[in-house]
């Protein structure tokens, strides 16, 4: 029996087994085994040249992947936002390769990737989906592009990303494991777990651990436990844009909002746009900026003053040390101290060390020993 057939049988058994306390451990073992089988299949396929990938070099300050089914208007949108030249047509499957474009916004260069339209079964390789999804995994933000008339596609897209180990709008589970020499599986939890301990141990054993200490810092499901034991999940933020809003006749907007709620999207959080008419794009770029958590740092250059035209782009939470690392050279190697004014400073030209956390639009001067 081949791996693909084994995977199908495991999926069928999981789907047909009712979930309750008495079957929890059994289903946990099946899901852990399924995750391991899928990993082996992926390694086999990549090792045997299972289709060409899309080699897209990440450039700029951040990368956003536009995800949607064919003909939702991704190519039109990326052309409206960037300097890309993605072929646009009114028929399906227009985009046959990944087309990068650069959105220049608030001094930042944000790479947008117009990937080929996903189809159901992409995570299993249909339509070159595995290669497409591998590009999505490298992004900093996922932007769903939905047609206002096909909101139900959102659930199918999320399912495809989940199947390809992309976890959206959540943090990695607080799970860690340490191998020990003897004593079997030990479970240490900082909360009163709802998940049965024997279920937890059975999942851990399925992942090949015999003697280990598992530490859990929050309530988790079986799926989250498996994610915590695997080191190849990508945790990404996402946004939802609703395209073709210009085609909505008066009175239809309420129906679209109801459709969004049906698939778990707050209509207030969705961005309604028209890529063709370039409506709603300012709001979309604002939200992209916010979700990426980018900040602008204006460098005070000796003898030249403050450079407000080309800010250094960092992420929220970054420090002076991160700024020096991005600048490189003498700033990183010869750093002595920094002087900051702006929101993060307690007073004008505050002298700071490398661990000082910067804020958006701070002015920074770096003093080096050479």
Buried (B, 14 or more C-beta within 10 A) or exposed (E): EEBBEBBEBBBEBBEEEEEEEEEBBBBBBBBBBBBBBBEEBBEEBEEEEBEEBBEBEEEBBBBBBBBBBBBBBBBBBBBBBBEBEBEBEEEEEBBEBBBBBBBEBBBBBBBBBBBBBBBBEBBBBEBBBBBBBBBBBBBBBBBBBBBBBBBEBBEBBBEBBBBBBBBBEEEEBBBEBEEEEEEEBBBEBEEEBEBBEEBBBBBBBBBEBEEBBBBBBEBBEBBBBBBBBBEEBBEBBBBBBBBBBBEBEEEEBEEBBEBBEEBEBEBEEBBBBBBBEBBBBEEBBEBBBEBBBBBBBBBBEEEEEBBEEEBBBBBEEBBBBBBBBBBEEEBBEEBEBBBBBBEBBEEEEBBBEBEBEBBBBBBBBBEBEE
